Amino acid sequence: MGAISNDQFIDEDLYDRLCDAMLERLKDINSRVQVQALAAIYRLQDPSDRDCRVTKALLFLMAHDPNWQVRYQALSHVAFSKHTLREIIDRVRDPHPMVRKKALLILSEKCLIKFITIEKRLFILNYSLTSQDESVLETCCKKLLPSWLAFKENDLCKLLKALDVVDA
């Protein structure tokens, strides 16, 4: 997959065979095999297709795999879209701090605050700012909150309003 550039196309038969083979590797009991399969299959996603089987497999792994490295790689490679936003937000409460940190980085880099409900904004902040892991707390304070503040024209009052602190 690394040899195929972003502007190249593969025929449907090859696509199906690649998908089938890599989806099978994603089920392997060896987490190293799963991580390698994730690195190969993510480019076969169709972010516009709600029923894309590759995206569904990545979402499943990032939510349910027992190995944090598999969850991390699935989160790192899942296509960001309105269909995957909820699951990415849910990774903010992942058991492993590296996965939580990655979720915060993705949200700070790829998602404007206006696409997250007030309830989910508060959920993100609650889990991130009360984290026992210093790197999660730092990522929230130095990446996520500044990106939200920048979207609100660096006006703290507008950010506080977006967090609905009056009603919270």
N, C-alpha and C positions, 0 to 999 in steps of 0.2 A: 504493500500500500504506500510505502514511503517513496517509491519510484514513480508513482502517479501524481502528476501535478494537479493543482486545483482546477485548472481549466480543461483538463482532459476528461473524457467520458469513457465508461466501460459499457459493454453491451449487457442487456438484461440477464442473459443466461449466466455470464460470469459474475454479475452482481449477486444473483441468487445463490450460486455455488459458494462465493466468498462469505456471504451472510450466513448461510447454513453451517459452513465450517467454523466460522468464528463464534457464532452463537453456541455451538456445541462446546467450544473451548471455554466459553464463559461459565459453563457448568462444571468445569474440571474441579477436582478436589484439591489440586495444588494451586495455591493462591498466586504463585509466580506465573503459572500458565494463564490464569485469569487476567492478571495485570498485562501480560504481553498481548493477549487477545483484545483487551480494551484499547491498547495503543494502536491496534490494527483496524478495529471495526468502527471506531467513532466517526471516521470520514464517510461511512456509508449511511449516516443518519439523514433523514429528511425532516428538518425542523418544522416545515409547514404541514406535515402529515401527523395528525393527532394519533393515528394508529400505527406509526412507524415501529416495526418490531425491534429495530436496533435501539431506538430511544427507550422503548418500554423495557428492554433488557437492562439498559444502563440505569434507569430509574429504579428497577427492582434491586439491582446489586447495590446501589448507593444507599438504599433504605434497609436492606435485609442481610447483606453478607456479613458473616461473623468477623471477617478479617478487615481491620481498619484500612489497610493499604488498598484493598480492592474497592472499598467504599470511597476512599479518597480519589482513586483513579477514575472511577465511574463518575463521580461528581466533577472532576476536572475535565472530563471529556463529553459530558452530556451537553447537547446543544441548548443554549439558553433561548427560551421562548416563553410565550404566555402559557403554554401547555406544561412547561417544566418548572415554572417559577415557584409554585406551591411546594414542590418536593425539595427544591434547592433551599427554600426558607426553612423547611423542616430539619435540614442537616445542621442548623444552628444549635440544635440540642443533641447532636450525635455524641455517643459516649467518648469518642477520642478527640482531644483538643485540636489535632492537625486537621481533621475533617471539619470541625466547627470553624476554625480559622479560614480554611479554604472557602467555605460557604460565605463567610463575611467578605472575603476578598472578591468573590464573584459578584455578590450583591453590590459592593461598592463600585466595581468597575463596569458592570453591565446593566445595572437596573436603576432607573430613576425612582426616587422616592414616591412619585405620583402613581406608580404602578403597584404600590404595596398598600394594602388597606391599613387604616389606623390600628386596628386590632393586631395585624401582623407586624407592624412597626414596633409596637409595644412588646410583642412576643420576642422579636429579635433583640431588642434592647434589654429586656428582662433576663434572657438567657446569657447574653454576652457580657453585660456589665456585672453580673453576679457570678461569673465564671471563676473557678478556683485557679485556672490556668492563666498566667500572666500574659502569654502571647495572644490568647483570645481577647482578653481585655484590651491589650495594646492595639490589636487590629481593629477592634470596634472604635476605640477612641481616636486612632490616627489615620484610619482609612474610611470606615463606613460613615461615621458622624461628619467628618469634613466633606465627604461627597454629598451627603444630604444637605449640609449647610450651604455648600456651593450652589446646589440646585435652587435653594431658597434665597439666592442672591446675597449670601453671607449675612443674612438678617436673622439673628437669633430669635427674634419675636415670631417671625414667619415659621421657623423650624418648630418652635414650641407650639404654635398653633397647629402645625401639621401633625404633631404628636398628641394633640388634644389634651394638653396638660390641665386645662380648666376642668374638664369632665372626668379626668382619670382619678 
